[in-house]
Amino acid sequence: EEIEKLEMRGIGRTVMLHGGQTIIRLKKFDKSPYWIANLSHEIFHAVSFLMDKVGIKLDLKKSDEAFAYAIAYMTKRTLKKLT
C-alpha cells in the first residue's frame, strides 16, 4: 500500500509513510532555479505533513512563522546534502 504512494506522476512527489517518515522524490535535481523551485515546492508539502502530524494548521496570523522556519531549516539541510 505504501509503495503505491511513491509512484511518480509528475516531476516531484512527497509522501509521509504510516511511521511518520517523509520521502521527497524528484525526477532530477541540479542547481538550476527550476529544480530548486521544485524542491522548495516539495519541501512545503513535507513541512505541511509534519505540522499536521503535530497538530499545527497553517494560519497566517498564528503559525506562518513556524512554517517559514521549518521550510528554511529543511531547505538548508536538504541543499547541504544535495550540493
Secondary structure, DSSP 8 states (H G I E B T S, - for coil): -HHHHT--SSSEEEEE-TTS-EEEEES---SSHHHHHHHHHHHHHHHHHHHHHTT----TTTTHHHHHHHHHHHHHHHHHHH-
